[in-house]
Amino acid sequence: MHADFVQQTKDIHDTFDFQTLNYIICQGDDLNIFLSSLNDTITTKISAFEIKDSGWSLKNIKSIDMNVNKFNPLRGTSYIDLPRDIKLKKAVINVKNKDYFCFKWALLSALYPVNKHTDRVSSYVKHANKLKFDGISFPVKISDIAKVEKLNDISINVFGLEYNKEKRCNSIVGPLFLTKCRKDRHINLLFFSKDTKNHYCYIKNLSRLVSKQISKDGHIMYICEACLLRFPSQERLNNHEQYDCAHICTVLPNSETLKKKNWFGQPISNDKIKFDSYEKKLKIPFVVYADFEAFLKPIESCSNDPSKPFTHNIQKHEVHSFGYYIKCSYDDKLSKYVTYCGPNCAQVFMESLSNNLKEINRLQKYPPLPLTNEDKNQISNATICHICETELAKHFYDFDWYTGSFIGVAHESCCSKIRTPSYIPIFLHNLSHYDAHFIVHALNFCDGEVEVIPQNKEKYISFSKKLKVNNHEIILRFLDSFKFLSCKLEELAKNLSNDQFQELRRNYPNDEDFFRLKRKGVYPYELMTNYDSLSLTSLPEQKCFYSSLTDSHISNDDYNHAKDVWEHFGCCNMLDYSNLYLKTDVLLLSDVFENFRKLCINTYDLDPVHYYTAPGLSWDAMLKYTKIELELLTDYEKIAFIRSGIRGGVSQCSNRYARANNKYMEDYDTGKPNSYITYFDANNLYGWAMSQYLPTGGFEWVNPNTEFNVSKTSDFGFILEVDLEYPDELHDLHSDFPLCPENICVGNINENKLVPNLNNKDKYVIHYRNLKQCIEMGVKLTNIHRVLKFKQSPWLKMYIDLNTKLRTLAKSDFEKDFYKLMNNSVFGKTMENIEKRVNIKLVTHWENQGKALGAQDLIAKPQFHSLSIFSENLVAVQLRKTKLIYNKPIYLGFCILDISKTLMYDFHYNYMIKKFSKIKLLYTDTDSLIYHIFTNDFYTDIKPDLSSYFDTSDYDTNNIFEYPKLNKKKLGFFKDENNGKIMKEFVGLRSKMYAFNLENKTIAKAKGVNKCITKKMTMNSYKSSLFNKKVQYYSMLRFKSIKHTIFTQKLNKIGLSYNDTKRHILDNNIETLAWGHYKLR
């Protein structure tokens, strides 16, 4: 349900959505009762929202969406034999029933155990009428089990079965059903399937059933029935059930060796991480680069009140053209460009691309060519395998399958493993947010399974289509180049030098053609509404190139360039211009990404097209370069402990208004005190933190009395759970920037935010360096609950230093951006949150196709969550996760985040506060600090400290402060964001919402507001919100996918708001206090 709400006292309007779960309706159910129940659920949610978010009141209901799915639920049926590995555990009683009452027989075998013939129905017949099943139909659906519990005063858990490919055995997953209240008569059931049949069995010994799954020794232990974790004592289990349990099968790494082997053929354990992806060194021979163009068809809409929120569609995007370039890495004659303009564009794209890739798959493989003298010389000098980079005992020659040319000397086993993968990467720039929505509608053009890596039901990191070719498969893997290079294509192309445009030059060898096309062109998107638009016989006027999305016109230079291109290439109509524009975009993308590939291969010996995103690429590059082996946590208590301490970057506005007055300003008033507003950024804050001593393994609980006051360069470190007291005498000094921020709810809003506050801390999880810093600054340590010790070293520093050095040596902006990306992306991988992953299946058929499940069977699964129907032949089914696998080193993300905060607090308290007696922190956001400082000459004051704290490399050589250029790009040094330009005025409303004036410029920031809008915001806009307590609405446009159809939407939303819940705002509306301040008691 979509509903409008209003805050009457503040005249604020907004729209909120409320959803119910999927419910099962059966024939004979009373629809009036069902709809009444839905109404009660929605009403309860609205009431809870109005109470939780104090001040909101329902104004009206805009619309209600209802999804109706045909449901054929999984039910227990007749007898199915257990898999052999489960049967051998002798932990399950499987009654051999021939009827549809397996659920009933499973319960009876649990409640009335027998010593002999436990698998016979006859052993339980005399108890058959002792259970009540009033209103329950057989075979029993999992959704009916709660009713059975209530009828018989019993409690039931139901677990599932899943085949584990790595261990080559079956694993228990779930629970598929978890009782809400455990009773004295409690039963655990196993639910599993074979072909179209499903079956219930009684688990008589859960510990024995899962012991080898979760423990190397397989000994009996205390098992949590909600997540299947083991514990050494009942006390530990009770504590886990009360505080930490995720209520889903939780899989932890352990030191057990797997049947799976590493690259070298050695059995591996799953509690270590190190580089083992040597196959990703292979340069994939074919890569496709593609793009689409679409008509923007206007949609009539009514006018709306600009002082209230609204959203409506104003344009529908309908694809009309595609272009793709097949790039061959070993033979340019096999590279080719394909384009099409016309109806059924996405369908034609998939058919054309599939045919081309099938042709590639049939290309002849060449036998090895005779060795050259250079090859022979390389062979005689070879001592290490060029693939796995370890010593060679015996030489084996590795040849390119496609060309027959000699590649290098390798182990025979390595050569046999490294093969051209079955997938062909297809890159589109901004695929996830735009082009994917066109393509997915055509995925049913032929039989073949679709796989998706989802962010949600309509946004995908990647998706693949499997095609059958003779007796094997090829996979079309669609990837988003923006997830590697997150800039507009126009900006990326500008960073290339002329000799880097190899694909564009190959297609346009003539200089006159080439130099006209190496810059991205312009296109009148909003003029192109249908096929008639393509018939225009002259270039449209300059005003027709206006973009309402960015609220901008093209420059005169851009328009003159477009005219020159039109005339030079002899365009007869807009179709010719459109095709040329599309081809240029595709070739520019191929040049940008091919240069990116070349840099990756030359620097890290990895081909990025094997990866889905930059963080995955950078993570492997780091593991490969550092040769580090990282331990994974094998104890859930340690995982939960560290997870509770993960806190992001601090962002808050401490003082909401300031005006400077100093001799460097044109309107300097000598009669008022001298003051300065300064804005500092820490150079690559997370890069600095990643260069510090970080954990590698050896995690163990130690006595809370252990001495943790060790050096930051000690071979071991600590993470502690402590109680802290924030003394009142520190509150005034620390109010602007309190230590130890917490994820807490503030005010009447039931939403966790990272809030620096002055409250005492209970069971606060903190890195030992941060704790030492807190104690040095006066915070009192009152109790230590737990201490986790670990081994540490600066193992990541060598990778960070490599990229930092290469960035300083880079010869182009493209290379500089690349090395910066490779450093920043590693941090993203350390923060991977497996709990936020979603399980979505994109299916193009209702019935099963071979082993591929159709929508009908996916909806019938117990873990079915919801379904979105995009078209008659395309649906997305979301399934609840049946297990969580903790296989990420989350301790790295925790330590990097915590250590990074020590730099910011150290600069603030040990430099700025000590340097200046009268200073206010106005604003901070992770790596930035904005101050208001009262002093005669700030720039002279800090001059003696430049070499110790500041990066002045971007100041003008002849700057008025006579600063030398120092510490260029040095990690952890602070840079003047304005490079000596004087800040006159600052207004801050809340986190991510502030503005400041320079002498001739206003910089405005407002999270969630389009940049084209913030560019037009004035200082007066912010001051009006601040001093008049005014909420301001702004209209903006965005692209929005609705069931994989793209619309341009116009929405009116709050752009500026005076309210800030992270701080207590004082009566003057400028000064604030941190929550917990003694003045607020």
Secondary structure in CASP SS format (residue, H / E / C, confidence):
PFRMAT SS
TARGET T0000
AUTHOR 0000-0000-0000
METHOD secondary structure of the structure
MODEL  1
M C 1.00
H E 1.00
A E 1.00
D E 1.00
F E 1.00
V E 1.00
Q E 1.00
Q C 1.00
T C 1.00
K C 1.00
D C 1.00
I E 1.00
H E 1.00
D E 1.00
T E 1.00
F E 1.00
D E 1.00
F C 1.00
Q C 1.00
T C 1.00
L C 1.00
N C 1.00
Y C 1.00
I C 1.00
I C 1.00
C C 1.00
Q C 1.00
G C 1.00
D C 1.00
D C 1.00
L H 1.00
N H 1.00
I H 1.00
F H 1.00
L H 1.00
S H 1.00
S H 1.00
L H 1.00
N H 1.00
D H 1.00
T H 1.00
I H 1.00
T H 1.00
T H 1.00
K H 1.00
I H 1.00
S H 1.00
A H 1.00
F H 1.00
E H 1.00
I H 1.00
K H 1.00
D C 1.00
S C 1.00
G C 1.00
W C 1.00
S E 1.00
L E 1.00
K E 1.00
N E 1.00
I E 1.00
K E 1.00
S E 1.00
I C 1.00
D C 1.00
M C 1.00
N C 1.00
V C 1.00
N C 1.00
K C 1.00
F C 1.00
N C 1.00
P C 1.00
L C 1.00
R E 1.00
G C 1.00
T C 1.00
S C 1.00
Y C 1.00
I C 1.00
D C 1.00
L C 1.00
P C 1.00
R H 1.00
D H 1.00
I H 1.00
K H 1.00
L C 1.00
K C 1.00
K C 1.00
A C 1.00
V E 1.00
I E 1.00
N C 1.00
V C 1.00
K C 1.00
N C 1.00
K C 1.00
D C 1.00
Y C 1.00
F C 1.00
C H 1.00
F H 1.00
K H 1.00
W H 1.00
A H 1.00
L H 1.00
L H 1.00
S H 1.00
A H 1.00
L H 1.00
Y C 1.00
P C 1.00
V C 1.00
N C 1.00
K C 1.00
H C 1.00
T C 1.00
D C 1.00
R C 1.00
V H 1.00
S H 1.00
S H 1.00
Y C 1.00
V H 1.00
K H 1.00
H H 1.00
A C 1.00
N C 1.00
K C 1.00
L C 1.00
K C 1.00
F C 1.00
D C 1.00
G C 1.00
I C 1.00
S C 1.00
F C 1.00
P C 1.00
V C 1.00
K E 1.00
I H 1.00
S H 1.00
D H 1.00
I H 1.00
A H 1.00
K H 1.00
V H 1.00
E H 1.00
K H 1.00
L H 1.00
N H 1.00
D C 1.00
I C 1.00
S E 1.00
I E 1.00
N E 1.00
V E 1.00
F E 1.00
G E 1.00
L E 1.00
E E 1.00
Y E 1.00
N E 1.00
K C 1.00
E C 1.00
K C 1.00
R C 1.00
C E 1.00
N E 1.00
S E 1.00
I E 1.00
V E 1.00
G E 1.00
P E 1.00
L E 1.00
F E 1.00
L C 1.00
T C 1.00
K C 1.00
C C 1.00
R C 1.00
K C 1.00
D C 1.00
R C 1.00
H E 1.00
I E 1.00
N E 1.00
L E 1.00
L E 1.00
F E 1.00
F E 1.00
S E 1.00
K E 1.00
D C 1.00
T C 1.00
K E 1.00
N E 1.00
H E 1.00
Y E 1.00
C E 1.00
Y E 1.00
I E 1.00
K C 1.00
N C 1.00
L H 1.00
S H 1.00
R H 1.00
L H 1.00
V H 1.00
S H 1.00
K H 1.00
Q H 1.00
I H 1.00
S C 1.00
K C 1.00
D C 1.00
G C 1.00
H C 1.00
I C 1.00
M C 1.00
Y E 1.00
I E 1.00
C C 1.00
E C 1.00
A C 1.00
C C 1.00
L C 1.00
L C 1.00
R E 1.00
F E 1.00
P C 1.00
S C 1.00
Q H 1.00
E H 1.00
R H 1.00
L H 1.00
N H 1.00
N H 1.00
H H 1.00
E H 1.00
Q H 1.00
Y H 1.00
D C 1.00
C C 1.00
A C 1.00
H C 1.00
I C 1.00
C E 1.00
T E 1.00
V E 1.00
L C 1.00
P C 1.00
N C 1.00
S C 1.00
E C 1.00
T E 1.00
L E 1.00
K E 1.00
K E 1.00
K E 1.00
N C 1.00
W C 1.00
F C 1.00
G C 1.00
Q C 1.00
P E 1.00
I E 1.00
S E 1.00
N C 1.00
D C 1.00
K E 1.00
I E 1.00
K C 1.00
F C 1.00
D C 1.00
S C 1.00
Y H 1.00
E H 1.00
K H 1.00
K H 1.00
L C 1.00
K C 1.00
I C 1.00
P C 1.00
F E 1.00
V E 1.00
V E 1.00
Y E 1.00
A E 1.00
D E 1.00
F E 1.00
E E 1.00
A E 1.00
F E 1.00
L E 1.00
K E 1.00
P E 1.00
I C 1.00
E C 1.00
S C 1.00
C C 1.00
S C 1.00
N C 1.00
D C 1.00
P C 1.00
S C 1.00
K C 1.00
P C 1.00
F E 1.00
T E 1.00
H E 1.00
N E 1.00
I E 1.00
Q E 1.00
K E 1.00
H E 1.00
E E 1.00
V E 1.00
H E 1.00
S E 1.00
F E 1.00
G E 1.00
Y E 1.00
Y E 1.00
I E 1.00
K E 1.00
C E 1.00
S C 1.00
Y C 1.00
D C 1.00
D H 1.00
K H 1.00
L H 1.00
S C 1.00
K E 1.00
Y E 1.00
V E 1.00
T E 1.00
Y E 1.00
C E 1.00
G C 1.00
P C 1.00
N C 1.00
C H 1.00
A H 1.00
Q H 1.00
V H 1.00
F H 1.00
M H 1.00
E H 1.00
S H 1.00
L H 1.00
S H 1.00
N H 1.00
N H 1.00
L H 1.00
K H 1.00
E H 1.00
I H 1.00
N H 1.00
R C 1.00
L C 1.00
Q C 1.00
K C 1.00
Y C 1.00
P C 1.00
P C 1.00
L C 1.00
P C 1.00
L C 1.00
T C 1.00
N H 1.00
E H 1.00
D H 1.00
K H 1.00
N H 1.00
Q H 1.00
I H 1.00
S H 1.00
N H 1.00
A C 1.00
T C 1.00
I E 1.00
C C 1.00
H C 1.00
I C 1.00
C C 1.00
E C 1.00
T C 1.00
E E 1.00
L C 1.00
A C 1.00
K C 1.00
H C 1.00
F E 1.00
Y E 1.00
D E 1.00
F E 1.00
D C 1.00
W C 1.00
Y C 1.00
T C 1.00
G C 1.00
S C 1.00
F E 1.00
I E 1.00
G E 1.00
V E 1.00
A E 1.00
H C 1.00
E H 1.00
S H 1.00
C H 1.00
C H 1.00
S H 1.00
K H 1.00
I C 1.00
R C 1.00
T C 1.00
P C 1.00
S C 1.00
Y E 1.00
I E 1.00
P E 1.00
I E 1.00
F E 1.00
L E 1.00
H C 1.00
N C 1.00
L H 1.00
S H 1.00
H H 1.00
Y H 1.00
D H 1.00
A H 1.00
H H 1.00
F H 1.00
I H 1.00
V H 1.00
H H 1.00
A H 1.00
L C 1.00
N C 1.00
F C 1.00
C C 1.00
D C 1.00
G C 1.00
E C 1.00
V E 1.00
E E 1.00
V E 1.00
I E 1.00
P E 1.00
Q C 1.00
N C 1.00
K C 1.00
E C 1.00
K C 1.00
Y E 1.00
I E 1.00
S E 1.00
F E 1.00
S E 1.00
K E 1.00
K E 1.00
L E 1.00
K E 1.00
V E 1.00
N C 1.00
N C 1.00
H E 1.00
E E 1.00
I E 1.00
I E 1.00
L E 1.00
R E 1.00
F E 1.00
L E 1.00
D E 1.00
S H 1.00
F H 1.00
K H 1.00
F C 1.00
L C 1.00
S C 1.00
C C 1.00
K C 1.00
L H 1.00
E H 1.00
E H 1.00
L H 1.00
A H 1.00
K H 1.00
N C 1.00
L C 1.00
S C 1.00
N H 1.00
D H 1.00
Q H 1.00
F C 1.00
Q H 1.00
E H 1.00
L H 1.00
R H 1.00
R H 1.00
N H 1.00
Y C 1.00
P C 1.00
N C 1.00
D H 1.00
E H 1.00
D H 1.00
F H 1.00
F H 1.00
R H 1.00
L H 1.00
K C 1.00
R C 1.00
K C 1.00
G C 1.00
V C 1.00
Y C 1.00
P C 1.00
Y H 1.00
E H 1.00
L H 1.00
M C 1.00
T C 1.00
N C 1.00
Y H 1.00
D H 1.00
S H 1.00
L H 1.00
S H 1.00
L C 1.00
T C 1.00
S C 1.00
L C 1.00
P C 1.00
E C 1.00
Q H 1.00
K H 1.00
C H 1.00
F H 1.00
Y C 1.00
S E 1.00
S C 1.00
L C 1.00
T C 1.00
D C 1.00
S E 1.00
H C 1.00
I C 1.00
S C 1.00
N H 1.00
D H 1.00
D H 1.00
Y H 1.00
N H 1.00
H H 1.00
A H 1.00
K H 1.00
D H 1.00
V H 1.00
W H 1.00
E H 1.00
H H 1.00
F C 1.00
G C 1.00
C C 1.00
C C 1.00
N C 1.00
M H 1.00
L H 1.00
D H 1.00
Y H 1.00
S H 1.00
N H 1.00
L H 1.00
Y H 1.00
L H 1.00
K H 1.00
T H 1.00
D H 1.00
V H 1.00
L H 1.00
L H 1.00
L H 1.00
S H 1.00
D H 1.00
V H 1.00
F H 1.00
E H 1.00
N H 1.00
F H 1.00
R H 1.00
K H 1.00
L H 1.00
C H 1.00
I H 1.00
N H 1.00
T H 1.00
Y H 1.00
D C 1.00
L C 1.00
D C 1.00
P H 1.00
V H 1.00
H H 1.00
Y C 1.00
Y C 1.00
T C 1.00
A H 1.00
P H 1.00
G H 1.00
L H 1.00
S H 1.00
W H 1.00
D H 1.00
A H 1.00
M H 1.00
L H 1.00
K H 1.00
Y H 1.00
T H 1.00
K C 1.00
I C 1.00
E C 1.00
L E 1.00
E E 1.00
L C 1.00
L C 1.00
T C 1.00
D C 1.00
Y H 1.00
E H 1.00
K H 1.00
I H 1.00
A H 1.00
F H 1.00
I H 1.00
R H 1.00
S C 1.00
G C 1.00
I C 1.00
R C 1.00
G C 1.00
G C 1.00
V C 1.00
S E 1.00
Q E 1.00
C E 1.00
S C 1.00
N E 1.00
R C 1.00
Y E 1.00
A E 1.00
R E 1.00
A C 1.00
N E 1.00
N C 1.00
K C 1.00
Y C 1.00
M C 1.00
E C 1.00
D C 1.00
Y C 1.00
D C 1.00
T C 1.00
G C 1.00
K C 1.00
P C 1.00
N C 1.00
S E 1.00
Y E 1.00
I E 1.00
T E 1.00
Y E 1.00
F E 1.00
D E 1.00
A E 1.00
N C 1.00
N C 1.00
L H 1.00
Y H 1.00
G H 1.00
W H 1.00
A H 1.00
M H 1.00
S C 1.00
Q C 1.00
Y C 1.00
L E 1.00
P E 1.00
T E 1.00
G E 1.00
G E 1.00
F E 1.00
E E 1.00
W E 1.00
V E 1.00
N C 1.00
P C 1.00
N C 1.00
T C 1.00
E C 1.00
F C 1.00
N C 1.00
V C 1.00
S C 1.00
K C 1.00
T C 1.00
S C 1.00
D C 1.00
F E 1.00
G E 1.00
F E 1.00
I E 1.00
L E 1.00
E E 1.00
V E 1.00
D E 1.00
L E 1.00
E E 1.00
Y C 1.00
P C 1.00
D H 1.00
E H 1.00
L H 1.00
H H 1.00
D H 1.00
L H 1.00
H H 1.00
S C 1.00
D C 1.00
F C 1.00
P C 1.00
L C 1.00
C C 1.00
P C 1.00
E E 1.00
N E 1.00
I E 1.00
C E 1.00
V C 1.00
G C 1.00
N C 1.00
I C 1.00
N C 1.00
E C 1.00
N E 1.00
K E 1.00
L E 1.00
V E 1.00
P C 1.00
N C 1.00
L C 1.00
N C 1.00
N C 1.00
K E 1.00
D E 1.00
K E 1.00
Y E 1.00
V E 1.00
I E 1.00
H E 1.00
Y H 1.00
R H 1.00
N H 1.00
L H 1.00
K H 1.00
Q H 1.00
C H 1.00
I H 1.00
E H 1.00
M C 1.00
G C 1.00
V C 1.00
K E 1.00
L E 1.00
T E 1.00
N E 1.00
I E 1.00
H E 1.00
R E 1.00
V E 1.00
L E 1.00
K E 1.00
F E 1.00
K E 1.00
Q E 1.00
S E 1.00
P C 1.00
W C 1.00
L C 1.00
K H 1.00
M H 1.00
Y H 1.00
I H 1.00
D H 1.00
L H 1.00
N H 1.00
T H 1.00
K H 1.00
L H 1.00
R H 1.00
T H 1.00
L H 1.00
A C 1.00
K C 1.00
S C 1.00
D H 1.00
F H 1.00
E H 1.00
K H 1.00
D H 1.00
F H 1.00
Y H 1.00
K H 1.00
L H 1.00
M H 1.00
N H 1.00
N H 1.00
S H 1.00
V H 1.00
F H 1.00
G H 1.00
K H 1.00
T H 1.00
M C 1.00
E C 1.00
N C 1.00
I H 1.00
E H 1.00
K H 1.00
R C 1.00
V C 1.00
N E 1.00
I E 1.00
K E 1.00
L E 1.00
V E 1.00
T C 1.00
H C 1.00
W C 1.00
E C 1.00
N C 1.00
Q E 1.00
G C 1.00
K C 1.00
A E 1.00
L C 1.00
G C 1.00
A H 1.00
Q H 1.00
D H 1.00
L H 1.00
I H 1.00
A H 1.00
K C 1.00
P C 1.00
Q C 1.00
F E 1.00
H E 1.00
S E 1.00
L E 1.00
S E 1.00
I E 1.00
F E 1.00
S E 1.00
E C 1.00
N C 1.00
L E 1.00
V E 1.00
A E 1.00
V E 1.00
Q E 1.00
L E 1.00
R C 1.00
K C 1.00
T C 1.00
K E 1.00
L E 1.00
I E 1.00
Y C 1.00
N C 1.00
K C 1.00
P C 1.00
I H 1.00
Y H 1.00
L H 1.00
G H 1.00
F H 1.00
C H 1.00
I H 1.00
L H 1.00
D H 1.00
I H 1.00
S H 1.00
K H 1.00
T H 1.00
L H 1.00
M H 1.00
Y H 1.00
D H 1.00
F H 1.00
H H 1.00
Y H 1.00
N H 1.00
Y H 1.00
M H 1.00
I H 1.00
K H 1.00
K H 1.00
F C 1.00
S C 1.00
K C 1.00
I E 1.00
K E 1.00
L E 1.00
L E 1.00
Y E 1.00
T E 1.00
D E 1.00
T C 1.00
D C 1.00
S E 1.00
L E 1.00
I E 1.00
Y E 1.00
H E 1.00
I E 1.00
F E 1.00
T C 1.00
N C 1.00
D C 1.00
F H 1.00
Y H 1.00
T H 1.00
D H 1.00
I C 1.00
K H 1.00
P H 1.00
D H 1.00
L H 1.00
S H 1.00
S H 1.00
Y H 1.00
F E 1.00
D E 1.00
T C 1.00
S C 1.00
D C 1.00
Y C 1.00
D C 1.00
T C 1.00
N C 1.00
N C 1.00
I C 1.00
F C 1.00
E C 1.00
Y C 1.00
P C 1.00
K C 1.00
L C 1.00
N C 1.00
K C 1.00
K C 1.00
K C 1.00
L C 1.00
G C 1.00
F C 1.00
F E 1.00
K E 1.00
D E 1.00
E C 1.00
N C 1.00
N C 1.00
G C 1.00
K C 1.00
I C 1.00
M E 1.00
K C 1.00
E E 1.00
F E 1.00
V E 1.00
G E 1.00
L E 1.00
R E 1.00
S C 1.00
K C 1.00
M E 1.00
Y E 1.00
A E 1.00
F E 1.00
N E 1.00
L C 1.00
E C 1.00
N C 1.00
K C 1.00
T E 1.00
I E 1.00
A E 1.00
K E 1.00
A E 1.00
K C 1.00
G C 1.00
V C 1.00
N C 1.00
K H 1.00
C H 1.00
I H 1.00
T H 1.00
K C 1.00
K C 1.00
M C 1.00
T C 1.00
M H 1.00
N H 1.00
S H 1.00
Y H 1.00
K H 1.00
S H 1.00
S H 1.00
L H 1.00
F H 1.00
N H 1.00
K C 1.00
K C 1.00
V C 1.00
Q E 1.00
Y E 1.00
Y E 1.00
S E 1.00
M E 1.00
L E 1.00
R E 1.00
F E 1.00
K E 1.00
S E 1.00
I E 1.00
K C 1.00
H C 1.00
T E 1.00
I E 1.00
F E 1.00
T E 1.00
Q E 1.00
K E 1.00
L E 1.00
N E 1.00
K E 1.00
I E 1.00
G E 1.00
L E 1.00
S C 1.00
Y C 1.00
N C 1.00
D C 1.00
T C 1.00
K C 1.00
R C 1.00
H E 1.00
I E 1.00
L C 1.00
D C 1.00
N C 1.00
N C 1.00
I C 1.00
E E 1.00
T E 1.00
L E 1.00
A C 1.00
W C 1.00
G C 1.00
H C 1.00
Y H 1.00
K H 1.00
L H 1.00
R C 1.00
END
